[in-house]
Amino acid sequence: MSDTHLKETKVDGGLAYDGGFLKVHKDRVTLPNGATTHREYIRHSGAVTILPVLDDGRILLERQYRYPNDRVFIEFPAGKIDPGEDHLECAKRELKEETGYTAREWQFVATIHNAIAYSDEHLELYLAKGLVAGEAELDDGEFVECFTATLDEMLAWVRSGEITDVKTIIGTFWLDKLRSGQWTPPAK
């Protein structure tokens, strides 16, 4: 099936803001009906999200304050992919830095796009098992509290709205489907 009847075409535009973390672009585009409009969007190098499962089945999670929303969120460990960095190596690095844990088993789960209307950011989800505790190596200015929960507790927190972070919701649903045997991670 062709998507040409839905495609927008860039006329001109470019970088509107170049920050240390985000790059905001503003382009003028031609719509499929010939009209023109503007699109503002964020370029992001992507990130990884780790679904760390302890040998007893409990899930390793974090609590972290997120400034834009002025609150603490329950999240899976995650972090930004450095330019040119292998996604799995980034996942291993982020798990160690944020939690102190390393994992003996890694499996790719899925790629998700968390803000498609205004960003090209993608998150690569990895399942981590065979966890071994160690010392966290947090970045300067990073404050994270680690804790564990059962998958059933996490599902209840998603349902009640205590977990609202999209990567954590999707990862929780993936873990539930994996536990039930309904889904298997794709080969990558």
N, C-alpha and C positions, 0 to 999 in steps of 0.2 A: 504494500500500500504506500502510495506517495504522500508526503507531508507538505509538498510545495504550496498547497492552498492555505496553509497555516503559518508559513514562514514569514518572519519579519527580516528586512534587509537594512543593514547599517548604511546611512548616508554619510554621516560625519560624526565627530565627537571625540572623546578621549578622557584622559584622567582629570577628574575634578578635585580629588583630594588624595594625597599620598601620605598615609600614616605609617607608623611603625608596625602596626598589626593589620590594618585594612587599607585597601585601595578602592576608592569610590570613583566610578566612571559615569559619565553622562553622554549619551549618544542620541542623535536624531535618527529615527528609523522610518522606513516605509512599511506600512501595514499591508496585509494581503489585498485589501480593497483599494490600495493606491494612496490612501491618506497618510500623512506624516504625523509623528508624535515623538516624544522623548522617552527614553528609558534610562533610569538611574539604577545602578547595580554595584554590588561589592564583589571584587575579585579576592579570592581566598585560596591559599595553597592546599587546603584540605586538612583533615584531621583523622585521627584514629580513635576508636572507642574499644575498650577492652571489657569483655564479659568474664571476669575472673571467678571461677567456681572452685571452692575448697574441696578437699577429698571427702568431707562429710556432707557435701551438697549445699552448704551455705554459700552465699554470694558475698564477695568483697565489694563494698561500696564506699563512697565518699560523701561527706557533707562539705559544701564550699559556698561561701558568700559570693553572689554575683551582683556586681555594682549596678548594671542597667536596670535590674528588677528590685534592687534594695532588699534582698532576702537570701537566706541560705537554702540551697537546693540539695536534694539527694540525687547523686549521679554515679554512673560508672566512671572509672578512671578513663581519662581521655587527654588528648593533646594534639597540638598543631604539627603537621608534617613539615619538616625543614625542606627547602628547595633541593631537589635531587635525592632526597632520602627514601630508602626502601620502606614501604608501608609496614611490613612486618617488623623490621628493625625499629621503626618509630614506636610501634605498639610495645615492644619489649622494653625500650628505653623509658617510655612514659609510665608503664606499670612499675618499674623499679624506682624511678624518680619520685612518683607520687605516693606509692604505698610501701616501698621497700621489698615487695615480693618479686620473685622471678617465677617462671613457669617452665615445666618440662615439656608440655604439649601445647601446641598452637594450631588453631584452625581458622581459616577465613570463613566468615559467616555471610556478610552482605555488604553492599555499598548503598548508602542512603544519601539523598540530597535533602537537607533539612530546611532550606529556605529558598525554594526555586523561583519565587516571584521577584527576589531582589538580590540573589547571591548565587555564585557558581560553586559555593562550598559543598564538598562531599565528605562523608565520614565513612571510613573503612572499619567495619566491625569484625573483631577477632575474639574467638573463644579461647580462654587460657585455663588450662588444667594442670594438675600436678604442681600446685603452688608451694613455694618455699619462702618462708618469712625471712626478712632482712631489714636493713636500715634504709628508711626513705631518704631521698636526696632532693628535697624540694628546692625549686628556684627561689631566688631572692624575691620577697614580696608575695610568695605563694603560701597560703594557709589552708590546709586540708585536714579534715578529721576522718579517719578511716573507721569503719565498723562493718559488721556482718549482719545479714538477714537471710531468712529463708525465701525461696521463690514464692511461696504462698503469701508471705508477708508483703513482698514486693507487689504482687498482683493486687492485693487489697489496697496498698498505697496508691497504685495507679488508679484503681476504681474510685477511691475516695478523694482523689485530687492532691494527695500529699506528694506524689511524684508527678511532676508536670514537664520535666525536661524530655524533649522528644527523643533524643538518642537513648535515654534510659528506658523510656516507655517501649520503644521498638526493640531494644535489646532484651527487655523483660519478656515481651511476647515471643521473641525468638527462643529464649531459654525454655519457656513453657512448651512451645511446639517441639523443641528438641527432647525435652524430658518425656513427653507423651509418645515420641516416635513418629509424630505426624510429619515432621520436616527433618531433612538432613542438610547440612551445609553444602553449598555447591563446590565442585572441584574448581580450583583456581590455579 
